[in-house]
Amino acid sequence: MLFLSLVHTAASGNDVLSLAIDPKNPQTLYAGFYGQGVLVNGNAGSRASNTGLADSYVRSLLVFPSELNVVFAGTSKGLFISLDGGIKWTPAEAGSPSAEVFVLKADQLNPQTIYAAIRKGVWAYR
């Protein structure tokens, strides 16, 4: 087994909190950071680029399994969605948790449903 450094943060000093791989394009890696937002590495080894949410702690990332380029980020400021592979992030629809999101999981039987674990419960996003 060989380990390669795909996203290096020594210069910034920020910790990686979450990772997600695009199931439709396994060469694309998303990394969520403590105070640095989301970096996207689109070439499994090339330089990553920051795609936003820099003022949040990105605790969880989920590439929507049934939609191309749809990515969710569970952050210290709530649930965010990107419809363009992480280039632009917006708060998820009204009614989504504005509380800190710790974990995101897709329903294995119904991939249109995503679960978000927040401080005081679990939300379902459909």
N, C-alpha and C positions, 0 to 999 in steps of 0.2 A: 504494500500500500504506500502511496506517495501523497504527501500533503503539500499543497501549494498555497501561497498567500494570495488570495484574490482581492481582498479589501484590507488595506493596511491603514491603521489610524494612529500610529505612534506620534505623528506630528501634531494632531489635534488633541490627543489625550482623551478622546471620548470612547466610551465602551459600546460594543455591539450588543444590543438587547434582543434582536430577533432576526431570523432569516426565513426566506421563502424562495422556492424555485418554481419557475413557471412550468406547469406540467405539459403545456403544449409546445414550449420552447425551452428545454432543459439547459440551454446555454445561458439563460437569463437568470441571474441571482439578484434578489432584493435583500438589502441589509438595513435594519432599523437601528438607530443610534440613540444614545442618551444625550439629548440636546443638539444633535447634528442632523436630524431628519432621516431621510431615506436615500441611500445610495443604490444605484442600479448598475450592475455589471452585465452588459449585454453580450459579452464575448468570452465568457468563462476564462478569464485570465487577463483581459485587457483592462485598462484603467476604468474605474467606476466613476459615475457622475452623480452629483447631488440633485435630487428631484423635488425637494421641498420638505415642508413640515419641520424646518430647522429649529423652531421654537418649542418643540414637543419632545417628549421621551417616547419613542416608537417601540412599544413593548411587544407588539404582535403584528405579523403580516400574513396575509392570505391572498394568494392568487386565485381568483374565482375559477373553479374548475370547468365550468360550462360556457364561459364567455371569454373571448379573446381580448387581451389587454386590460381586463378589469382586475384591479388590485384593491384590497382593503387594508387599512392601517388602524390598529388599535393603539391609541396614544394617551398621554397624560391629559389631553384635552377632549377626548371622545373618539368617536368612530369617523374615519375619513375614507373616501372612495376616490379612486382614479380610474377614469374610463379610457386612458390613453397610455397604459403601461407605466404609470408612475410619473409622467411629465407634469401633470397638473392635479392637485388634490383639492377636494371640496368636502365640507361636512356631509355625512350621509343624510338621507332624507329626514324630514321632520319626524319626531317621535323616537329617533335613535338616541342611545344614551349619550348625554353630554358629560357623563362621569368618566373617570379614567378607565380605559379598557385594558385588561391584562392578557386575555387569551382569545383568539379567534379560531373557530373550527368549522369546517363544512360538514353538513350532514352527508354521510356516506350513501344513504339510500335516496336522498333527495338533494342533490348538489345545488339546487336553487335556494336552499336555506342555509344561512350562516348563523352560528351561535357566538355571542360575545359575552365573556365573563367580565363583569364589572365588580366594583367593591361590594355592592349589596345585592347581587343577584345575577341572573343570566337573562339575556335578551335574545330573541330570534329575529333575524333580518331576512325577509322574504321578498 
